[in-house]
Amino acid sequence: MKKLMAWGILLLPLIANAQPGISEMQQAQSALSDDFFSAFDCSLVIATILGLTGAIKIYHNWQMGKDRIDSDVAAWFFAALFMVLSGAFLRALFGI
């Protein structure tokens, strides 16, 4: 057991030396932030499309005399809200 611990302590600097450097981590963060902002913008565009589509469908159903449109309003609203919040959640998760 002591030999195993001694070998582990001796190999620790080699393992730590094999890790990527600061410049590689900064490059990875830069690439992630560039791709993520476009993904966040995409989630906002999808939420806008969902909101407009839902508004048109709800208005059409309302004009056709459908009595219960409350569930449709809630469904389309929360679909758009989910897309907005998922983009914000990903932004907070990755710290960008």
N, C-alpha and C positions, 0 to 999 in steps of 0.2 A: 504494500500500500504506500509506504514511504517512497519507494522507487518511482511509482507511478506519479505521485505528487511532485517529486523532484523533476521528472521529465516534463510534466505539465508546466511547471514554473520555468524550466529552461526553454520550452518551445513557445511560451507566451509572447516574447518579443518578435519571434518570426511570424506568428499568426497576426499580431497587431500590425506588423510592417506590411502585410499583404493586403491590407484594406485600401480602398480607393482614397485618393487624396482630396484635398479641399477643392481644388480646381474642377475635378470630375463631379463632385457633389454640386458645385455651383452651376456647372453645365447642365446637369440633370434637372436642377430646380428651374433653370431658365427655360429648358425645353418643355417642362411640365407646365409652367405658367403660360407660355405662348400657346400651347395646345388647349389649356384649360379655359382661357378667356374666350376662345372661340366656341368651346363647348358650353360655357355659361351663356353666351349670346344666343347660341342655338336653342338652349332651353327656354329663353325668353321669347324667341320667335315662335317656338312650338306652342307656348302658353298663349301667345297672342292669337295664333291661328285657331286654337281650341276655343278661346273666348269668343272670337268672331263667329265661328261656325255654330257654336252653341247659341249665341244670341239670335242668329238668323233662324235656326231651327225652332227655338222657343217662340219667337215672334210669329213664325208661320203657324205653329200649333195653336197659338193663342188666337190668331185671326181666323182659324178654321173652327174655333169653338170648343177646343179641348178643355175640359173642366179642370183637370188636375195637372197643372204644369209645375207645381212646386218641386216635385221630385226631379224633373228635368232640369230645372234651374239649379238645384243643389248639385246634381251630378256634373253638369258642365262647369259650374263655378269651382267645385273642388278638384276637377281634373286640371283646370288651368292653374289653380293655386298649388296643386301638387308639383307641377312642372316648375313653377317659380321657386318653391321651397326646396326642391331637389337640387336646383342649381346653386342656391345659397348654401345648402348643406354641404355640397361638394366643395364649394369655395372655403367654407370653415374647416372642413375635414383636412384638406390639403394645406391649409394655412396660407393661401394665396390672396 
